[in-house]
Amino acid sequence: MSDAFPDLYDVELTTAELVILEMEASSKEDAAAQLAERLHRAGRISDLDGFLGQVNAREHQLATGLPGGVGLPHARSEYVTRTSIAVGVTRFGYSIDFGAVDGPATLVLLMATPAQSFSEHLEVLATTARSLFKENFRDSLRRAHDAEVIAELINSSLVFFDH
């Protein structure tokens, strides 16, 4: 296996440790920081502040809010050791403005991909967004109340190829 093209399937994109239930965030920057901390603790990003700087810079270029109350902040970064997604489901009454036209987010997925993984980044981003456009998928994530179930829903939605 080449280091330039890591096998996406060696490691799950998310795990229960990368899920925050009942998240209370005061802003999109706060939400990204809480989720990035999980990635950092899991060894999936090497420099927390460096990565967050890139996520926030990306967020200032273009809003990452999707319809249906979803925030999808993301960055390709040299600080990312492997493609990962951290998930936050907000506590009742909390929502975060990610710039979506239909209002703030109650579901936040922070996507991190290594800097050299351009095609992988686009593929994971597109597949994740496609899943999140489905109301029943968003509802399943919000209703799960179980980090393992949420991780499994995300991972199973991101199977691109049969193998």
Long-range contacts (C-beta under 8 A, 24 or more apart in sequence): 4-116, 6-82, 6-83, 6-114, 6-117, 8-83, 8-120, 8-124, 8-160, 9-163, 11-82, 12-151, 12-155, 13-83, 13-84, 13-85, 13-124, 13-154, 13-155, 13-158, 14-84, 14-85, 14-86, 14-87, 14-150, 14-151, 14-154, 14-155, 15-42, 15-151, 16-147, 16-148, 16-150, 16-151, 17-41, 17-42, 17-147, 18-42, 18-44, 18-84, 18-85, 18-86, 18-87, 18-151, 19-86, 19-87, 19-88, 19-89, 19-147, 19-150, 19-151, 20-86, 20-87, 20-88, 20-89, 21-89, 21-145, 21-146, 21-147, 21-150, 22-89, 22-90, 22-91, 23-88, 23-89, 23-90, 23-91, 23-94, 23-108, 24-90, 24-91, 24-94, 25-88, 25-90, 25-94, 25-96, 25-108, 27-96, 27-97, 28-59, 28-71, 28-73, 28-96, 28-97, 28-98, 29-56, 29-59, 30-96, 31-71, 31-73, 31-88, 31-96, 31-108, 31-110, 32-56, 32-59, 32-73, 32-108, 32-110, 34-88, 35-86, 35-87, 35-88, 35-108, 35-110, 36-86, 36-110, 36-112, 38-86, 39-84, 39-86, 39-110, 39-112, 42-84, 43-81, 44-80, 44-81, 44-82, 44-84, 44-112, 45-77, 45-79, 45-80, 45-81, 45-84, 45-112, 46-79, 46-80, 46-81, 47-79, 50-77, 50-79, 51-75, 51-77, 51-79, 51-80, 51-112, 54-79, 55-110, 59-98, 63-98, 63-99, 63-100, 64-98, 64-99, 65-97, 65-98, 65-99, 65-100, 65-101, 65-104, 65-105, 66-98, 66-100, 66-105, 66-129, 66-132, 66-133, 67-100, 67-101, 67-102, 67-133, 68-102, 68-132, 68-133, 68-135, 68-138, 69-95, 69-100, 69-102, 69-103, 69-104, 69-105, 69-106, 69-107, 69-138, 70-98, 70-100, 70-105, 70-107, 70-108, 70-109, 70-132, 70-138, 71-96, 71-98, 71-100, 71-105, 71-107, 71-108, 71-109, 72-98, 72-108, 72-109, 72-111, 72-125, 72-128, 72-129, 72-132, 73-98, 73-108, 73-109, 73-110, 73-111, 74-110, 74-111, 74-112, 74-113, 74-121, 74-125, 75-111, 75-112, 75-113, 76-113, 76-114, 76-115, 76-117, 76-118, 76-121, 77-112, 77-113, 77-114, 77-115, 78-114, 78-115, 80-112, 80-113, 80-114, 80-115, 81-114, 82-114, 83-111, 83-112, 83-113, 83-114, 83-117, 83-120, 83-121, 83-124, 84-111, 84-112, 85-109, 85-110, 85-111, 85-112, 85-124, 85-128, 85-154, 85-158, 86-110, 86-112, 87-141, 87-150, 87-151, 87-154, 89-141, 89-142, 89-144, 89-150, 106-142, 107-132, 107-138, 107-141, 107-142, 109-154, 123-160, 124-158, 127-157, 127-158, 127-160, 128-154, 128-157, 128-158, 131-157, 131-158
